Structures are given as C-alpha cells and as structure tokens.
Amino acid sequence: MSRSYATPLIVAAITAGAAVPAAAQLRYENGNGGSALFYGQFDPAYLTFDDGVSSTGKLVDNVNSNSRVGFWLRQPMANGEFSFNFETALGLRPSDGLSQTSTPKAIDWSRTKLRKIDFAWQTDTYGKFYVGQGSMATDGVAENDFSGTTLVTYSAISDTAGSFRFRTAAGALSGVAIKNVFPNLDGGRRGRIRYDSPTFGGGFSVAAAYGEEILTVGSNDKYTDIALRYSGEAGGVKMKGAIGFSRRDRNGVDQDDTMGSFSALFPSGFNVTVAAGSRKNSGDYTYGKVGYISNWFAVGSTAISVDYYRGSDFNSVGSTSKSLGIGAVQKFDNANVEAYLGYRDYSLSETAVAYRDASSILFGARWKF
C-alpha cells in the first residue's frame, strides 16, 4: 500500500476510534463461578525508515503490541482455579519484518503466529502451575515499564524496525540488521511447563520453566529459565522489577542470557525505567527511560517519554550500538483507543567498518476489545 493511501487510513482510524463508544466486554458466565472472555486488539501503524541513503515506508502491524485475538476460560474449583488461554496474532505485515529489500505479505498467518495454548492451575496455597504454549519464566523480565509509551518506545528496540539493515559509510547495504545489534534478551513463549511461587517477602515471587521450540519446523531448541519478580508500592510510588537467567540448548551448545529491569511511577506522573542484559561471550546492553503521564485532555491520559539504549559487542568484539527514542501515546478512554507517535535513531560503530546513522518514525493507533 502506498504512503498516500496509508496515511489517511491511519488518521481515519484514530478519528473514528475516538468517536465510537467502546464495545461491551465479551464475557459469558456459566452460573457456577466460571466464565469465558473473548478479547483482542487491532494495531495498524505506518512505519518509515531512513537508512541514510533511501527511505522506505509501508503500512504495518505494530509488533510492539501486535494485532491479536484470544479467549480465556476460567473455572473456580476446590482450593484453586483452572484456566485456559488461547491467543493468536492475526498474521498481518509485521513492523519488524519490513526491510529495504523485503516487504512481507499484507496477511500471512502460520502456526508460528500462535501465542498461547495454555492450561494453568492456580492453587490457593502452593502457587501456579502451567503447561502448554505460553510465556517462559523470563518473558517480560527485561520489559517492566510504567511509562505508558511501550507502543512506541521500550527496551525491545528491534520490534519497530528490526529487519532493516545499516548502510556502510560508502552507501552500500551491509549484512547487519537492527535486530542483530539491539537485543533486550527478554524471554519468549515456548511449549513449556512452568511454576510460579506464591508472593512472599512483601511483593516478591519466583518463576521457573522448561520449554522447547515447538512451532518452528525443524527446531529442537530447548530452554530453561528462572526469574525473580517484585511488585509493590511505597509512599505512593508504584514499583515493579525483575531479574532472570535463561539458557538455550541448541544441539548441545548453550547460550546463556542474564537480564533484568525496574520501573517506578511517581504520584506526579513522572516515571523512570532501567533495563540491562548480558549474553555470555556475546555482548551486553543498558537501557534507560524517563517519562511523564498527565491528564491534559478530557478524552484520556497523555504519556510522553525519552529513552536511550547502548549495546556492546553484539555484532563483533568492540562494536557499539546506540539508539535514542522519543514517544507519545494519547488515550481515548471511551473508545479503548490509543494513538501513538514515535521517533528513533540508530547508530552502529565497529573497528573494521563505518556505518551511516539511521532513523525510523512509527505512528498509528491500537484499538482493544
């Protein structure tokens, strides 16, 4: 779709979303305390990427929070609750799949788009047990964030434009993509068994999981991870944080990642977020964000933020990757719509190769139902 058509579509979606009342929750109860809840979201955006020589722009699905549908089944039982969660992405063109040389199909669903087929048993005393396709213990550990701007700026830098490649100083396309040098090392979703402990010590909990990559044909990767989480409030300041360790076993070769994040939201609306991670023998990064949330408009809150990422040694020994991002998200509460705009620049330096700086702009709107 050309830019001339995409831009009016996004503007129309934002305007229409702000004007239409939010739909009633699609929830059904069985009379025995159980319920079924259907939900989803649609998150179209327009992405432009400037690599220092040329600019590429397309209508995409925002992978920072992609379009999806799903449902929950919950049934209280003696000493706990049984639940089942199914969720799938819609398979729309992903923002992290677009590049200078490749434009994914507008719609291309495959089984790798399945996010959750997850059974869980929440006990009253012993914690929660999971089995199925779903979040590993470290999923989200590097992404604690109270800023309200994660639709355009958060530690997963490559979700916006991960497949675009840097150009060398001479203007040639290199083999180095954004996703190669801006990882956040966060855990993912696998076919796994997982256990979450009850909360202890005033807001702490522990999770551990073992999983395998079951959706990608030909993969026999195995994963083991553990995470410590915290959530609490002191003096009106909301806080959440986590630290985790993950090991991937690929044909007997281990890849070890350590990651963590912390975020605090002050009563004034100011918020701070930090994250960091290290891949053994393969690089490390630090990330920081400062944000502010205010009710400037009657339609809903406005969130703005500035963030910075610095990675070392991810592409080669001595390489440095840096990114500065600015984001804004405007809520329209009555319509369950969030309109957003984000700008990000990217730079990469290596001892043997010089690269041009690049930048991206992402704007769109997410509607939840």
Residue pairs with C-beta under 8 A, 6 or more apart in sequence:
1 9
1 58
1 59
1 106
3 46
3 48
3 57
6 46
6 57
6 58
6 59
7 46
9 44
9 59
10 44
10 45
10 46
10 59
10 363
10 364
10 365
13 44
13 364
13 365
13 367
14 337
14 339
14 365
17 332
17 335
17 336
17 337
17 339
17 365
17 367
18 299
18 332
18 335
18 337
18 339
19 335
20 335
21 334
21 335
22 333
22 334
22 335
22 336
22 369
23 336
23 369
25 37
26 37
26 38
26 39
26 369
27 35
27 36
27 37
27 38
28 35
28 36
28 37
29 35
30 36
30 75
32 75
33 75
33 76
34 73
34 74
34 75
34 76
35 72
35 73
35 74
36 71
36 72
36 73
36 74
37 71
37 72
37 74
38 69
38 70
38 71
39 69
39 70
39 71
39 72
39 368
39 369
40 67
40 68
40 69
40 70
40 368
40 369
41 65
41 67
41 68
41 366
41 367
41 368
41 369
42 67
42 90
42 366
42 367
43 61
43 62
43 65
43 66
43 67
43 151
43 364
43 365
43 366
43 367
44 59
44 60
44 61
44 62
44 67
44 92
44 364
44 365
45 59
45 60
45 61
45 62
45 95
45 340
45 362
45 363
45 364
45 365
46 57
46 58
46 59
46 60
46 362
46 363
46 364
47 57
47 58
47 60
47 95
47 98
47 160
47 161
47 360
47 361
47 362
48 55
48 56
48 57
48 360
48 361
49 55
49 56
49 57
49 98
49 100
49 161
49 164
49 358
49 359
49 360
50 358
50 359
50 360
51 100
51 164
51 165
51 166
51 167
51 173
51 356
51 358
52 167
52 171
52 356
52 357
52 358
53 167
53 171
53 356
54 100
56 98
56 99
56 100
56 164
58 93
58 98
58 103
59 93
60 92
60 93
60 94
60 95
60 98
61 67
61 89
61 90
61 92
61 93
61 94
61 95
62 95
62 151
62 160
62 362
62 364
62 366
63 94
63 95
63 96
63 97
63 159
63 160
63 162
64 95
64 150
64 151
64 152
64 154
64 156
64 159
64 160
65 150
65 151
65 366
66 89
66 90
66 92
66 94
67 89
67 90
67 92
68 87
68 88
68 89
68 90
68 115
69 87
69 88
69 90
70 85
70 86
70 87
70 88
70 115
70 116
71 85
71 86
72 83
72 84
72 85
73 83
73 84
73 85
74 81
74 82
74 83
75 81
75 82
75 83
79 123
79 124
79 125
80 121
80 122
80 123
80 124
81 121
81 122
82 119
82 120
82 121
82 122
83 119
83 120
83 121
83 122
84 118
84 119
84 120
85 116
85 117
85 118
85 120
85 134
86 116
86 117
86 118
87 114
87 115
87 116
88 109
88 113
88 114
88 115
89 109
89 113
89 114
89 115
90 107
90 109
90 113
91 107
91 108
91 109
91 110
91 113
92 106
92 107
93 103
93 104
93 105
93 106
93 107
93 108
94 104
95 159
95 160
95 161
95 362
96 158
96 159
96 160
96 161
96 162
96 163
96 179
97 104
97 162
97 163
98 104
98 161
98 163
98 164
99 163
99 164
99 165
99 177
100 164
100 165
100 173
101 173
102 163
111 215
112 215
112 216
114 133
114 215
115 133
115 189
116 132
116 133
116 134
116 135
116 189
117 132
117 133
117 134
118 130
118 131
118 132
118 133
118 134
119 130
119 131
119 132
120 128
120 129
120 130
120 131
121 128
121 129
122 128
123 129
125 198
126 198
127 195
127 196
127 197
127 198
128 195
128 196
129 193
129 194
129 195
130 192
130 193
130 194
130 195
130 196
130 209
131 192
131 193
131 194
132 191
132 192
133 189
133 190
133 191
133 192
133 214
133 215
134 189
134 190
134 192
134 194
135 187
135 188
135 189
135 194
136 187
136 188
136 189
136 190
136 192
136 194
136 209
136 211
136 223
136 225
136 246
137 187
137 194
137 196
137 207
137 208
137 209
137 225
137 226
137 227
137 244
138 186
138 187
138 225
138 226
138 227
138 244
138 245
138 246
138 257
138 259
139 186
139 187
139 188
139 189
140 186
140 187
140 242
141 186
141 187
141 227
141 229
141 242
141 243
141 244
141 259
141 260
141 261
142 155
142 156
142 184
142 185
142 186
142 242
142 244
142 259
142 260
142 261
142 275
142 277
143 150
143 154
143 155
143 156
143 184
143 186
143 261
143 275
144 240
144 241
144 242
144 261
144 262
144 263
144 273
144 275
145 154
145 155
145 261
145 263
145 273
145 289
146 238
146 240
146 263
146 264
146 265
146 271
146 273
146 291
147 153
147 154
147 263
147 271
147 273
147 289
147 291
147 293
147 303
147 305
148 271
148 291
148 293
148 301
148 303
148 305
148 329
149 291
149 303
149 304
149 305
149 327
149 328
149 329
149 340
149 342
151 327
151 329
151 338
151 340
151 342
151 366
152 160
152 325
152 327
152 328
152 329
152 340
152 341
152 342
152 362
153 289
153 305
153 306
153 307
153 325
153 326
153 327
153 342
153 344
154 273
154 289
154 307
155 184
155 186
155 261
155 273
155 275
155 287
155 309
156 184
156 186
157 178
157 182
157 184
157 309
157 323
157 325
157 344
157 346
158 178
158 179
158 182
158 183
160 342
160 344
160 360
160 362
161 178
161 344
161 360
161 362
162 177
162 178
162 179
162 182
163 177
163 178
163 179
164 177
164 178
164 358
164 360
165 173
165 174
165 175
165 176
165 177
165 178
166 174
166 176
166 177
166 178
166 346
166 348
166 355
166 356
166 358
167 173
167 174
167 355
167 356
167 358
168 174
168 353
168 354
168 355
168 356
169 354
169 355
169 356
171 356
174 353
174 355
176 315
176 348
176 355
178 346
178 358
180 314
180 315
181 311
181 314
181 315
181 319
181 321
181 348
182 285
182 309
182 311
182 314
182 321
182 323
182 346
183 277
183 279
183 283
183 285
183 311
183 314
184 259
184 275
184 277
184 285
184 287
185 246
185 257
185 258
185 259
185 277
185 278
185 279
185 285
186 259
186 277
187 223
187 225
187 227
187 244
187 246
187 259
190 209
190 211
190 212
190 213
190 214
190 223
191 211
191 212
191 213
191 214
191 215
192 209
192 210
192 211
192 212
192 223
193 209
193 210
193 211
194 207
194 208
194 209
194 211
195 207
195 208
195 209
196 205
196 206
196 207
197 205
197 206
197 207
198 205
199 205
202 232
203 230
203 231
203 232
204 228
204 229
204 230
205 228
205 229
205 230
206 226
206 227
206 228
206 229
207 226
207 227
207 229
208 225
208 226
208 227
209 223
209 224
209 225
209 226
210 222
210 223
210 224
211 222
211 223
211 224
212 220
212 221
212 222
212 223
213 219
213 220
213 221
213 223
220 250
220 251
221 248
221 249
221 250
222 248
222 249
223 246
223 247
223 248
223 249
224 246
224 247
224 249
225 244
225 245
225 246
225 247
226 244
226 245
227 242
227 243
227 244
227 245
228 242
228 243
228 244
229 240
229 241
229 242
230 239
230 240
230 241
230 242
231 239
231 240
232 238
232 239
232 240
233 239
236 266
236 267
237 264
237 265
237 266
237 267
238 264
238 265
239 262
239 263
239 264
239 265
240 262
240 263
241 260
241 261
241 262
241 263
242 260
242 261
242 262
243 258
243 259
243 260
244 258
244 259
244 260
245 256
245 257
245 258
246 256
246 257
246 258
246 259
247 254
247 255
247 256
247 257
248 254
248 255
248 257
255 279
255 280
255 282
256 279
256 280
257 277
257 278
257 279
257 280
258 277
258 278
258 280
259 275
259 276
259 277
259 278
260 275
260 276
260 277
261 273
261 274
261 275
261 276
261 287
262 273
262 274
262 275
263 271
263 272
263 273
263 274
264 271
264 272
264 273
265 271
265 293
269 292
269 293
269 294
270 290
270 291
270 292
271 289
271 290
271 291
271 292
271 293
271 305
272 288
272 289
272 290
272 291
273 287
273 288
273 289
273 291
273 307
274 286
274 287
274 288
274 289
275 286
275 287
275 288
276 284
276 285
276 286
276 287
277 284
277 285
278 284
278 285
279 314
282 313
282 314
283 311
283 312
283 313
283 314
284 311
284 312
284 313
285 309
285 310
285 311
285 312
285 314
285 321
286 309
286 310
287 307
287 308
287 309
287 310
288 307
288 308
289 305
289 306
289 307
289 308
290 305
290 306
290 307
291 303
291 304
291 305
291 306
292 303
292 304
292 305
293 301
293 302
293 303
294 301
294 302
295 301
295 302
296 302
297 330
299 330
299 331
299 332
299 333
299 334
300 330
300 331
300 332
300 333
301 331
302 328
302 329
302 330
302 331
303 327
303 328
303 329
303 331
304 326
304 327
304 328
304 329
305 325
305 326
305 327
305 328
306 324
306 325
306 326
307 324
307 325
307 327
308 322
308 323
308 324
308 325
309 321
309 322
309 323
309 325
310 320
310 321
310 322
311 320
311 321
311 322
312 319
312 320
312 321
313 319
314 321
315 321
315 348
315 350
316 350
316 351
316 352
318 350
318 351
319 348
319 349
319 350
319 351
320 348
320 349
320 350
321 346
321 347
321 348
322 346
322 347
322 348
323 344
323 345
323 346
323 347
324 344
324 345
325 342
325 343
325 344
325 345
326 342
326 343
326 344
327 340
327 341
327 342
327 343
328 340
328 341
328 342
329 338
329 339
329 340
330 338
330 339
330 340
331 337
331 338
332 338
332 339
335 367
336 367
336 368
336 369
337 365
337 366
337 367
337 368
338 365
338 366
339 363
339 364
339 365
340 362
340 363
340 364
340 365
340 366
341 361
341 362
341 363
342 361
342 362
342 363
343 359
343 360
343 361
344 359
344 360
344 362
345 357
345 358
345 359
346 357
346 358
346 359
346 360
347 355
347 357
347 358
348 355
349 355
